[in-house]
Amino acid sequence: MRVDAPPNLGHVRIDLDGEETLQLLHPKALLAFHGDPRHREDRFMDLSGMYRKRKLIKSELRGPASLILGMMPGCLMEVVDIPEDSNLLFDFRHVLFYTDGMTMKSRVQTFKNAWITRELVRMRFSGPGRIGLLSSGSIAPLQLDPYVPLFVEAGSLVAYPENASIKLSVYGNPLATQHMNVQWEMTGTGPILMQTGFRDSALEDQIHKDSIVRRTLRELLPFGGVYIR
């Protein structure tokens, strides 16, 4: 499988060889399919305990074929390799596709973790295989430590090990704790996957206003375009 995901172009191209199969979990993202029409089969997928037992549709796509998948504005797609012994639990909304041969199981979380994450069930994928993840910004892996806690913003977390210990927490001095989003304090072993994009409306306004001021000064002052960058 060859994946071409040009940044800022809003689409992904995937080429499948003759023996390759892809499970697409968001069929509406498929904008173009170049191949034998019989090589697309849509099925109902019943995920026990997921989304109040609503049925979802997935598309099975077989090669040889080429696909164009559309991305939502502000979203990127990254492909992550999943080893056979992986115990990562994924936020199902981030999973765009996975390669054939992988196993997907719904895992009921402990009461404590379910209360903190507000998700009773997460999805566990076992490889070997590859998963396409939708994210805001790029995907960054970080290793957990059994003793030294990792503090991560809750909205940035895409996947974490099933055996991770999770607490709601803040960190830093009193001023820091008053001006941060919800943080998860995590310990354990293995990697987490987090999305690195963020939105700060105050910062965006500040940058936007600053750019207007600079642009105005460049226009009004003599040699403004030379001295004001």
Disulfide bonds with the S-S distance in Angstrom:
none
